[in-house]
Amino acid sequence: MLSNLGSNARAAYEVFLRHGALFPNQLGSLLQLVPSQVDDVLGELAAAGLVTSDGYPALRTILGVKARRHRRMGSIIAGGRPSGRWTLLRSELTPIASAEDRVEPWCRLLLRRYGVMFRDLLANESAAPPWHALVRVYRKLEARGEVRGGRFVAGVAGEQYAMAETIPALRSASAESDAASYILPATDPMNLTGRIGSRDRIPAVPGNVIKLVAGEYVPAHQDRCDSMIPLVQ
């Protein structure tokens, strides 16, 4: 990656390795660059994913379309200098996490989010790792006794996993006969139609609603959003 950088950007990378976090004026002094050259160097390193700033305004100034347009025109946006300290996002001295180490936090996050995790729920998680990567880690967590595998949700194919503390709550919920009904927007994260059970998916778009009766999704027709009953009170 460094071989694709310009000479000033490579020199700046070496300076960050030696000195750590720096303000733009400090970087300019060490490299004997004028402010516009410092802007270009930081922009090149940021675009390559090698540096980051301690403030969003600095990143917006460097990478923003408007800022680039103004720099091409030879003008500077008022107050648009990349203030704040800059540092390497990752250096050669930073240990590289294995693929499994990156997936395990996702496994735990999804269990906290849904209580029970299975493949169909990934349709709601566009940023999550693929199921084959998740399930490998879930199997190891199960072998270590940190999660439980089993059949917790009816009508779902494939492996399912849950935290040990979730299972008593599932058992008590199934034993209770809660006939209460709840109407909520289809945009709510609790819209699992098409993911659980045989009913078709109700699109998660404004205006659509779903209804829960005794834990089951049923057809619903709702014209007034202000009469919806919150699922959690």
PEGI-V6317 format. One record per residue. N is the residue number from 1. RES is the residue in one small letter. OMEGA is omega in degrees with one decimal (999 if undefined). BURIAL is # if it has 16 or more other C-alpha atoms within 10 Angstrom, else .. D_CENTER is the distance of its C-alpha to the mean C-alpha in Angstrom with 2 decimals. Layout:
n=N res=RES omega=OMEGA burial=BURIAL d_center=D_CENTER
n=N res=RES omega=OMEGA burial=BURIAL d_center=D_CENTER
This chain:
n=1 res=m omega=-179.0 burial=. d_center=25.07
n=2 res=l omega=-178.5 burial=. d_center=27.43
n=3 res=s omega=179.9 burial=. d_center=30.27
n=4 res=n omega=-178.2 burial=. d_center=28.73
n=5 res=l omega=173.7 burial=. d_center=28.76
n=6 res=g omega=-176.1 burial=. d_center=31.76
n=7 res=s omega=179.4 burial=. d_center=34.20
n=8 res=n omega=-180.0 burial=# d_center=33.13
n=9 res=a omega=177.6 burial=# d_center=29.43
n=10 res=r omega=178.2 burial=# d_center=30.47
n=11 res=a omega=178.6 burial=. d_center=32.74
n=12 res=a omega=177.9 burial=# d_center=30.05
n=13 res=y omega=178.9 burial=# d_center=27.78
n=14 res=e omega=178.5 burial=. d_center=30.76
n=15 res=v omega=177.3 burial=# d_center=31.35
n=16 res=f omega=177.8 burial=# d_center=27.83
n=17 res=l omega=-176.1 burial=# d_center=28.43
n=18 res=r omega=-169.7 burial=. d_center=31.71
n=19 res=h omega=-177.4 burial=. d_center=31.03
n=20 res=g omega=-175.9 burial=. d_center=27.37
n=21 res=a omega=-177.8 burial=# d_center=25.85
n=22 res=l omega=168.7 burial=# d_center=28.13
n=23 res=f omega=-178.8 burial=. d_center=28.78
n=24 res=p omega=-179.5 burial=# d_center=29.55
n=25 res=n omega=176.5 burial=# d_center=33.24
n=26 res=q omega=178.0 burial=. d_center=33.37
n=27 res=l omega=178.5 burial=# d_center=31.90
n=28 res=g omega=179.7 burial=# d_center=34.46
n=29 res=s omega=-178.5 burial=. d_center=37.26
n=30 res=l omega=-177.8 burial=. d_center=36.50
n=31 res=l omega=-177.7 burial=. d_center=36.32
n=32 res=q omega=178.6 burial=. d_center=38.94
n=33 res=l omega=175.0 burial=# d_center=36.84
n=34 res=v omega=-175.6 burial=. d_center=37.26
n=35 res=p omega=-179.3 burial=# d_center=34.36
n=36 res=s omega=176.9 burial=. d_center=33.73
n=37 res=q omega=176.5 burial=. d_center=33.51
n=38 res=v omega=177.2 burial=# d_center=31.04
n=39 res=d omega=-177.8 burial=# d_center=28.86
n=40 res=d omega=-179.3 burial=# d_center=29.09
n=41 res=v omega=179.8 burial=# d_center=28.40
n=42 res=l omega=177.4 burial=# d_center=25.25
n=43 res=g omega=179.8 burial=# d_center=24.06
n=44 res=e omega=179.8 burial=# d_center=24.84
n=45 res=l omega=179.4 burial=# d_center=23.10
n=46 res=a omega=179.2 burial=# d_center=19.93
n=47 res=a omega=177.9 burial=. d_center=19.93
n=48 res=a omega=179.3 burial=. d_center=20.35
n=49 res=g omega=-175.6 burial=. d_center=17.30
n=50 res=l omega=-179.6 burial=# d_center=19.85
n=51 res=v omega=175.6 burial=# d_center=19.91
n=52 res=t omega=-179.3 burial=# d_center=17.98
n=53 res=s omega=178.2 burial=# d_center=19.46
n=54 res=d omega=177.5 burial=. d_center=19.41
n=55 res=g omega=179.1 burial=. d_center=19.25
n=56 res=y omega=-179.3 burial=. d_center=17.50
n=57 res=p omega=179.7 burial=# d_center=20.99
n=58 res=a omega=178.9 burial=# d_center=22.03
n=59 res=l omega=178.9 burial=# d_center=19.20
n=60 res=r omega=-179.7 burial=. d_center=19.96
n=61 res=t omega=-177.6 burial=# d_center=23.61
n=62 res=i omega=-170.7 burial=# d_center=23.29
n=63 res=l omega=-176.2 burial=# d_center=20.95
n=64 res=g omega=-179.5 burial=. d_center=21.70
n=65 res=v omega=-178.5 burial=. d_center=23.90
n=66 res=k omega=179.8 burial=. d_center=26.40
n=67 res=a omega=179.8 burial=# d_center=26.80
n=68 res=r omega=-179.4 burial=# d_center=27.43
n=69 res=r omega=-179.7 burial=. d_center=29.91
n=70 res=h omega=179.2 burial=. d_center=31.78
n=71 res=r omega=178.2 burial=# d_center=32.00
n=72 res=r omega=179.6 burial=. d_center=33.40
n=73 res=m omega=177.2 burial=. d_center=35.98
n=74 res=g omega=178.9 burial=. d_center=36.98
n=75 res=s omega=-179.2 burial=. d_center=36.06
n=76 res=i omega=177.6 burial=. d_center=33.75
n=77 res=i omega=179.6 burial=. d_center=31.76
n=78 res=a omega=-179.7 burial=. d_center=33.17
n=79 res=g omega=-173.5 burial=. d_center=31.09
n=80 res=g omega=177.1 burial=. d_center=28.72
n=81 res=r omega=-178.0 burial=# d_center=29.16
n=82 res=p omega=179.9 burial=# d_center=26.03
n=83 res=s omega=-178.5 burial=# d_center=26.69
n=84 res=g omega=-178.9 burial=# d_center=24.92
n=85 res=r omega=178.4 burial=# d_center=24.70
n=86 res=w omega=179.8 burial=# d_center=23.16
n=87 res=t omega=178.3 burial=# d_center=22.39
n=88 res=l omega=175.4 burial=# d_center=21.38
n=89 res=l omega=175.5 burial=. d_center=17.73
n=90 res=r omega=178.0 burial=. d_center=19.19
n=91 res=s omega=178.8 burial=. d_center=22.88
n=92 res=e omega=-179.6 burial=. d_center=25.17
n=93 res=l omega=-179.1 burial=. d_center=25.64
n=94 res=t omega=179.2 burial=. d_center=22.01
n=95 res=p omega=-179.4 burial=. d_center=21.70
n=96 res=i omega=-179.6 burial=. d_center=19.44
n=97 res=a omega=177.1 burial=. d_center=17.35
n=98 res=s omega=179.4 burial=. d_center=18.33
n=99 res=a omega=-179.8 burial=. d_center=16.29
n=100 res=e omega=178.7 burial=. d_center=16.91
n=101 res=d omega=178.6 burial=. d_center=15.81
n=102 res=r omega=-177.0 burial=. d_center=12.33
n=103 res=v omega=-175.3 burial=# d_center=12.29
n=104 res=e omega=176.4 burial=# d_center=13.87
n=105 res=p omega=176.2 burial=. d_center=11.16
n=106 res=w omega=179.7 burial=# d_center=9.24
n=107 res=c omega=-178.5 burial=# d_center=12.75
n=108 res=r omega=178.6 burial=# d_center=13.34
n=109 res=l omega=-178.4 burial=. d_center=10.26
n=110 res=l omega=176.7 burial=# d_center=11.28
n=111 res=l omega=177.3 burial=# d_center=14.83
n=112 res=r omega=-176.7 burial=. d_center=14.36
n=113 res=r omega=-172.8 burial=. d_center=12.81
n=114 res=y omega=-176.4 burial=. d_center=15.56
n=115 res=g omega=175.2 burial=# d_center=18.29
n=116 res=v omega=-178.3 burial=# d_center=19.24
n=117 res=m omega=174.1 burial=# d_center=17.15
n=118 res=f omega=-168.7 burial=# d_center=18.67
n=119 res=r omega=-173.7 burial=# d_center=18.10
n=120 res=d omega=-177.9 burial=# d_center=18.56
n=121 res=l omega=179.3 burial=# d_center=15.55
n=122 res=l omega=175.9 burial=# d_center=13.28
n=123 res=a omega=177.5 burial=. d_center=14.62
n=124 res=n omega=-170.1 burial=. d_center=12.35
n=125 res=e omega=-176.0 burial=. d_center=9.10
n=126 res=s omega=-177.0 burial=. d_center=9.09
n=127 res=a omega=-175.1 burial=. d_center=6.09
n=128 res=a omega=174.0 burial=# d_center=7.67
n=129 res=p omega=178.5 burial=. d_center=10.66
n=130 res=p omega=-175.3 burial=. d_center=14.00
n=131 res=w omega=-177.7 burial=. d_center=16.13
n=132 res=h omega=176.6 burial=. d_center=18.76
n=133 res=a omega=179.2 burial=. d_center=16.56
n=134 res=l omega=-173.1 burial=# d_center=15.33
n=135 res=v omega=176.1 burial=# d_center=18.91
n=136 res=r omega=179.7 burial=. d_center=20.44
n=137 res=v omega=177.9 burial=# d_center=18.61
n=138 res=y omega=179.2 burial=# d_center=19.37
n=139 res=r omega=178.0 burial=# d_center=22.98
n=140 res=k omega=177.1 burial=. d_center=23.19
n=141 res=l omega=177.5 burial=# d_center=21.82
n=142 res=e omega=179.0 burial=. d_center=24.42
n=143 res=a omega=178.3 burial=. d_center=27.10
n=144 res=r omega=178.8 burial=. d_center=26.41
n=145 res=g omega=-177.5 burial=. d_center=26.74
n=146 res=e omega=174.9 burial=. d_center=23.30
n=147 res=v omega=179.4 burial=# d_center=22.39
n=148 res=r omega=173.4 burial=# d_center=24.80
n=149 res=g omega=-180.0 burial=# d_center=25.17
n=150 res=g omega=177.5 burial=. d_center=27.27
n=151 res=r omega=-174.7 burial=. d_center=27.84
n=152 res=f omega=-177.1 burial=# d_center=26.34
n=153 res=v omega=-179.5 burial=. d_center=25.74
n=154 res=a omega=176.1 burial=. d_center=28.68
n=155 res=g omega=-179.4 burial=. d_center=28.53
n=156 res=v omega=179.7 burial=# d_center=25.53
n=157 res=a omega=175.1 burial=. d_center=26.25
n=158 res=g omega=-176.0 burial=. d_center=24.98
n=159 res=e omega=176.6 burial=. d_center=23.74
n=160 res=q omega=-178.7 burial=# d_center=22.26
n=161 res=y omega=179.3 burial=# d_center=21.01
n=162 res=a omega=171.9 burial=# d_center=20.99
n=163 res=m omega=-177.2 burial=# d_center=21.25
n=164 res=a omega=-178.0 burial=. d_center=24.96
n=165 res=e omega=178.9 burial=. d_center=24.94
n=166 res=t omega=-172.2 burial=. d_center=23.57
n=167 res=i omega=176.7 burial=. d_center=26.63
n=168 res=p omega=178.5 burial=. d_center=29.26
n=169 res=a omega=177.7 burial=. d_center=27.37
n=170 res=l omega=-179.5 burial=. d_center=27.25
n=171 res=r omega=-179.4 burial=. d_center=30.95
n=172 res=s omega=179.1 burial=. d_center=31.98
n=173 res=a omega=-179.7 burial=. d_center=30.15
n=174 res=s omega=-179.2 burial=. d_center=31.93
n=175 res=a omega=-178.9 burial=. d_center=35.22
n=176 res=e omega=178.1 burial=. d_center=35.09
n=177 res=s omega=-179.6 burial=. d_center=36.42
n=178 res=d omega=-178.6 burial=. d_center=34.29
n=179 res=a omega=-178.9 burial=. d_center=35.58
n=180 res=a omega=178.6 burial=. d_center=33.72
n=181 res=s omega=-179.3 burial=. d_center=32.02
n=182 res=y omega=175.8 burial=# d_center=28.93
n=183 res=i omega=-178.1 burial=# d_center=28.13
n=184 res=l omega=-178.9 burial=# d_center=24.72
n=185 res=p omega=178.2 burial=# d_center=23.04
n=186 res=a omega=177.3 burial=# d_center=21.65
n=187 res=t omega=179.2 burial=# d_center=18.47
n=188 res=d omega=177.5 burial=. d_center=17.88
n=189 res=p omega=178.0 burial=. d_center=15.21
n=190 res=m omega=176.0 burial=. d_center=18.42
n=191 res=n omega=179.0 burial=# d_center=19.57
n=192 res=l omega=176.0 burial=# d_center=19.79
n=193 res=t omega=-176.2 burial=# d_center=22.87
n=194 res=g omega=177.0 burial=. d_center=23.21
n=195 res=r omega=179.6 burial=# d_center=20.99
n=196 res=i omega=179.4 burial=# d_center=23.57
n=197 res=g omega=-173.9 burial=. d_center=27.26
n=198 res=s omega=-177.9 burial=. d_center=29.27
n=199 res=r omega=178.5 burial=. d_center=28.77
n=200 res=d omega=178.0 burial=. d_center=27.37
n=201 res=r omega=171.6 burial=. d_center=23.97
n=202 res=i omega=-174.6 burial=# d_center=24.25
n=203 res=p omega=-179.5 burial=. d_center=22.14
n=204 res=a omega=178.9 burial=# d_center=19.51
n=205 res=v omega=179.3 burial=. d_center=21.33
n=206 res=p omega=-179.8 burial=. d_center=23.13
n=207 res=g omega=176.5 burial=. d_center=26.55
n=208 res=n omega=177.6 burial=# d_center=25.88
n=209 res=v omega=173.9 burial=# d_center=26.18
n=210 res=i omega=-178.3 burial=# d_center=26.12
n=211 res=k omega=176.8 burial=# d_center=28.45
n=212 res=l omega=176.1 burial=# d_center=28.25
n=213 res=v omega=-178.4 burial=. d_center=31.66
n=214 res=a omega=177.2 burial=# d_center=32.04
n=215 res=g omega=-178.9 burial=. d_center=28.55
n=216 res=e omega=174.7 burial=. d_center=29.29
n=217 res=y omega=178.1 burial=# d_center=28.03
n=218 res=v omega=178.0 burial=. d_center=31.08
n=219 res=p omega=-178.5 burial=. d_center=31.85
n=220 res=a omega=174.9 burial=. d_center=31.68
n=221 res=h omega=-175.6 burial=. d_center=33.14
n=222 res=q omega=-178.4 burial=# d_center=32.19
n=223 res=d omega=-175.2 burial=. d_center=33.37
n=224 res=r omega=-178.5 burial=. d_center=32.64
n=225 res=c omega=-175.3 burial=. d_center=29.13
n=226 res=d omega=178.2 burial=. d_center=30.76
n=227 res=s omega=-179.9 burial=. d_center=32.32
n=228 res=m omega=180.0 burial=# d_center=29.16
n=229 res=i omega=179.2 burial=. d_center=28.99
n=230 res=p omega=-179.5 burial=. d_center=25.77
n=231 res=l omega=179.7 burial=. d_center=24.59
n=232 res=v omega=-178.4 burial=. d_center=24.08
n=233 res=q omega=999 burial=. d_center=26.69
